[in-house]
Amino acid sequence: MEFTTLIVKSVILVSFLSSQGSSRYHVNVAVMETHPMGNEIAAWDLELQESMKEHNVGDHEHSKPTDEMIVDAGYPAETHDVVTDDGYILTLHRIPHDAGGTYNRTRPVVFLQHGLLSSSADWVVTGPGKALAFLLSDQGYDVWMGNYRGNTYSNQHVNPDIDKKTYWAFSWGEMAEHDLPTMLSHMMEVTGQDTFYYIGHSMGTITYYTACNYHHWIQNATRLMVGYGAHTAVPHITSPVFKLLAYFAKNLQWISDNFGVNKFLPSNWLIQWWASEVCTVEMISQRICGNVLFLVGGYNKNEMNNTMLPYLLGHVPAGTSVRNMLHYGQSVNTGAWAGYDCGSDQLNLRRWNSTRPPTYKYDVITAPVALFWAENDWLVVPEDEAALAEKLPNMVLNQRVDEDAYTHLDFLWGMHNVEKVYGPTMELMEKY
């Protein structure tokens, strides 16, 4: 039985790899031939399993909640729960003022929104003097951090009896339509502010741009939108995770068997194959090849503080739906920035009142936008970033991070972010 399963998996991967033509993804046969067990997939699996033993990240020290990390750093922390109009319970985290400071309703408000498979922990986990949330608080900002539906902090619904299929039937489209406006309006109500700064990473950018199509008050209230690894359509994505999702996007049975039925839970063999495609010696030595987020976004030894890895791995991946991942796969296939295609005219009519999902518009994004992008970004390659930049009507900055190896995840945890990204961001914010 195991042999048959292995053969089926091998045929699937060979079919996928063949379809990629001259793609960067290949099995290095020469390397495998030198393996003591010979050129066999069994040896390949064993080698990866040995290399992907995880850090001891299950303990509380390495996976403290966002608010606890804030308090431990000496800053005040608040936790706010809000309910969307479709019943999802979301958690926001707030640093109302700097360490030793006092409440002041005149402090400018900034909202930080995490990316794919992430959470509010991204903005504080590296600690004071390094993490963006603390840096902004030190500069006098009232800092709010959102959590999208389905992640570690926002995994509840007002209907306790909601079935899993219904709960997980969302993508970044619902986050933009329901979650983001709910969180932003709550922040504005609590602070009494009618304007805010917005900083998004990865999926936190596409949801902002999409929300502007649904809620025009958002762009009108935005003083400045800053995007790290910003994107809308991603047809040239190089991440092997999304390449495979795109290839099997219409085979929902295969997707559910190997990625999870509702919540995104890729099977072990799939993680191992992805790892074999992208893992470098440095990634293997740091034992991160088993973490899907690094397989999505890449790894850069120049920016990674290895002592922080157990803490990072204690917080990511933070969870999302299979549909959300498939939505990205659809963008790879179509090259479009559009709503989720439900797969049939009947289902699209039920969701969109149309046989096709809506295509979103750029001209409604009227707020000033600043973009920071990376040359070695697997999720948002320079070509796709340039296409976005060209279409934004009010772009005030389009800055390449000055490091060739800089990746999608370095925007969060890079050791040189203060001088390369966060410092320039705060300097620009002062002008708006």
Sequence and secondary structure as in RCSB ss.txt:
>XXXX:A:sequence
MEFTTLIVKSVILVSFLSSQGSSRYHVNVAVMETHPMGNEIAAWDLELQESMKEHNVGDHEHSKPTDEMIVDAGY
PAETHDVVTDDGYILTLHRIPHDAGGTYNRTRPVVFLQHGLLSSSADWVVTGPGKALAFLLSDQGYDVWMGNYRG
NTYSNQHVNPDIDKKTYWAFSWGEMAEHDLPTMLSHMMEVTGQDTFYYIGHSMGTITYYTACNYHHWIQNATRLM
VGYGAHTAVPHITSPVFKLLAYFAKNLQWISDNFGVNKFLPSNWLIQWWASEVCTVEMISQRICGNVLFLVGGYN
KNEMNNTMLPYLLGHVPAGTSVRNMLHYGQSVNTGAWAGYDCGSDQLNLRRWNSTRPPTYKYDVITAPVALFWAE
NDWLVVPEDEAALAEKLPNMVLNQRVDEDAYTHLDFLWGMHNVEKVYGPTMELMEKY
>XXXX:A:secstr
 HHHHHHHHHHHHHHHHHHTTT S    HHHHHTSTT S HHHHHHHHHHHT   S  SGGGS  HHHHHHHTT 
  EEEEEE TTSEEEEEEEE S TT    TTS EEEEE  TT  GGGGTTT TTTSHHHHHHHTT EEEEE  TT
STT  EES TT  HHHHT   HHHIIIIIHHHHHHHHHHHH  S EEEEEETHHHHHHHHHHHH HHHHHHEEEE
EEES  S  TT   HHHHHHHHTTT HHHHHHHH SSB    HHHHHHHHHHH  HHHHHTT TT HHHHHH   
TTT  GGGHHHHHTT     BHHHHHHHHHHHHH   B    SSHHHHHHHHSSSS  B  STT  S EEEEE T
T SSS HHHHHHHHHH TTEEEEEE S TT  TTHHHH TTHIIIIIHHHHHHHTT 
